[in-house]
Every structure is written in C-alpha cells, then in structure tokens.
Amino acid sequence: MRLKIFSLFFLIVSHLFSEENLNIQTPLEKDFRYFLDLKNSEKSYEHTIKILENISNVNQAIFDEYAKKIDYDETLAVLQCMNANEKSLVEANSDCIVVGLNLKKALELTPLEINSIILKIEDRYPIFAKELKIINSPIPFTKIVSSSHDIIYDLYLNSSNNFLYEKLNYKLPLKTIEKIKYDEKFERFLSLIISNPKLNFLQSSFFDLDDTNYNYNVSFLLAINRVLNKKIDEQTVIYFKNALSKAISQYEKDKVNFWLYLLKNEESTLAVLKESSDLNIYTLYAKKDIKIDDSFKILEYEFLKDCFTDRKILIHSFAKTLSNFDVKSISKEFDLGLMQLNLNKVNEIVLLNNLELKEEELLTPKTNILYYSYILNELETEFYHPLTLFYAYVNGAKNLNERLYFNLFETQNIYEPYLSLELLGDEKVKEFIYNYIAYTKIFAKKDLSLEEFFKNLFQPSDFH
C-alpha cells in the first residue's frame, strides 16, 4: 500500500506533461529508452524531471534511478527505507517504517521488535499498527475474522506462506464470508487459498458457496477446490458446468470440458474436445496428435546451428511462450527480448563475472540467448525436467520447490499432474508444455505424448 502511494505520485506527475514525439514503436520501448537515458546520465534535477515527464509507467527500476539522480535527500531516503531490511527498520522513524515494512518482513521480527514498531507508528498509522497487533497476538485468526474486510484481505493476501499455514488455516465463519465475498479482491483471495494445498481447513469454507453471481474464474476455482479435497460429486460437476456456461473463450471451454471428462469419463465430452479448433494441452489430451502451424517458427541464427537438439527444443519453446519470438519484447518491469530476461538477474551475472554489458544489447538475439543460457545452466544443476526448468526460470527455484513439488508429492490426488497445473494458476506453463511437445516433434522427429512429458518430473530427462 505504501509503495503504491509513492508510485502513484510519480504516475500522476508523468501524465501532467505532454510526451515528446519519438520514433519508437511502443510505450514500453519508449519507457525503456528513457530509463537507459536516466541510468546513464549525471545527477541533475532538471534532466531527471524532463525524462520523468515523458514516462508512461513508473516501475521499480525507473523509481530507483529517479531517486538516485534527482539529487533530493528526501526522495533518496524514501528509496533507502523501501530497500531496508526488517531489522534495520526497527530503529527507524515511523514514516520510514511504514514505507519499508510489509507484513512478510514484519513476520521475520521477534514479538518484542514488533511491539517496539507498534509503539512508534500507532498514532500516525493506526490501521497498519492494528495489523501488526493482530499478527503479534497469540491467536491471530480470532482477531482477523472480526476485523474490517480491508484488514482481512491485507493479512491473508500479503502474509507469508508459513503464517497462513500455521496461524490462519481455519474454516471462516459465515459472517466473515458475507463480509468479504462481494469485494473485488475475492477472486484473488480464493485463488491464493485454493492454490495452497496445505490450507485444507480454510478451503473448506468454500465447498458450497453459491457461485450464481460470480464469473467463470470463480466457478472454476470452486470446482477445483472440491477436486483438491477429493470431493468428487454432483456439486463439483455443477460448479464445472456453471463455469462452462460463463466461459467466453474457446480455451476456457476446453479447460472445463477437459475436467468434466476426467470426472465423468463421458465420450460425448471427449468428442467436444476433439472438435475444438484451439491448440492447447486440453485438446492435445483428446486428439493425441499435435498440430504444427506457422506460429512455430524456427530461429535461423548461425550461432544456434551447432546446438544439441534438446537445447534447440528448449530455446524455441521458451522464446515462443515468453515473447512469441519478438526480439524487441519489453515487459512493464523491463524483462527483455526473446527470453524475457530479468534485469536484476542479468546484473547479478554481470557483477559476478566482471563483465561489461549495455542493457540495450539484451534486445539482440545473440546476447539475449547467451544470458538465458547462463541462467539455464545454473538451473540445470538442480532441475532436469523441461517443466521445472521453465517454472524455475520464470518464478524462481524457491517458488517451484514450495508449490509444485508439494502439490505433486504430498496431495496424492488421482488427478495429478493436471490438478497441480491448475493450482499453479499460470497459463504460460501450459503454453510451454504444448510448445515443448511441438518442438520435440519438429527437432527430434518424435511424437511426445502428455503422459510421456510428465514422467519423472524431478528426475533426469531421457526424452532424447
């Protein structure tokens, strides 16, 4: 919340001024060029403000450079507070604490340290102080359920996983559900709860929720919640059918029909999947044959010609999934190029190896794939399977171990690994699976089934 306040301020500033007429294809590319200008310039208030006037989206990278170059002590102090660790914030003033401390950081502190912070902030920031009192109480759940819906959402959505498992994994009272169920954050709240299999008691709060006034996503989540908790009955089917009636895209319809087939094993549902024109893992499951169309491009770069087949498959699968082969692709957070390289990760590599790099070079295919390969080589020391490599590359190895591994090996559900794919809530993962199987057919001349792909997820791959 506190970070958003500062970001919003600079977003407002940026829109008060007219933009220069630059010959740049997209707003994101324009923002990236301005970021490079800001990063490579000397400290100057006038120059920094001039650049900021033309930026359409102030992300973290831009704010960091802005604070360094504005040459204004208070702005730099804000940045230092934002980047401070939780222990140093205990000794900071109330404004710095509220800027730099979030709930995850607070949960790393001792009860005495949290109390010390509460005493500092409760006069000026009573709501945040109340949240800290709740997480510091012996039984936080009893205090949360009687709090305002804003505090309920803030504590559930922004706490650590361990805190959720250990302190908040209880069935919600009906009064609490009534308080929160029509808020715009409810879908995100439901997704968080259902995607964490350890929150079984909390999940039970939503076994029979009336989904009449909710969208496709909520109905689908409620159905998956019952599958996760092994409640395969008529109510589960009803939720799926309700989701189907609300589905807009063909992909959404395919996803529901896939699950209805898994649950009911009806040939008519399988036939509907086979007739779908969409290319995705759900239709592949039904058709058993992957369709290669013109979207499956081949990168004709000289430096790729001597790559092993399995590396060519990975490179093409990643590039199609992450950027659709757009070498100039730039995300809002400045993930760059074919492989959507994370700038922070690249900078770590540059510093560790004493390299020289200009960020714009990451938009050239050779440099982009070079740094991608460095990251992939690191990941391959821990992971072997294409799916785990992709998920760890995009979301981090720690996140993978916390989420996918637990889902697959602890839930013991008969609908794995498809259930885990839904719990991850990342449609890019499913795109990657389809793309990987397609490029296996192209480069290895091998028809790889979904069943073969999912074998030995955490063991060395023997695909080729």
VENQUI-V971366 format. One record per run of one state. SS is the DSSP state (2 for helix, 1 for strand, 0 for the rest). FROM is the first residue (numbers start at 1). TO is the last residue. If there is no record, write none. Layout:
ss	from	to
SS	FROM	TO
SS	FROM	TO
This chain:
ss	from	to
0	1	1
2	2	15
0	16	26
2	27	39
0	40	44
2	45	53
0	54	59
2	60	69
0	70	72
2	73	83
0	84	85
2	86	89
0	90	93
2	94	100
0	101	102
2	103	106
0	107	110
2	111	121
0	122	125
2	126	135
0	136	139
2	140	144
0	145	148
2	149	158
0	159	160
2	161	167
0	168	173
2	174	180
0	181	185
2	186	194
0	195	199
2	200	206
0	207	215
2	216	228
0	229	233
2	234	246
0	247	249
2	250	264
0	265	266
2	267	275
0	276	280
2	281	287
0	288	301
2	302	304
0	305	308
2	309	323
0	324	329
1	330	330
0	331	335
1	336	336
0	337	340
1	341	341
0	342	342
2	343	352
0	353	358
2	359	363
0	364	364
2	365	379
0	380	385
2	386	395
0	396	396
2	397	410
0	411	417
2	418	424
0	425	426
2	427	443
0	444	449
2	450	454
0	455	464
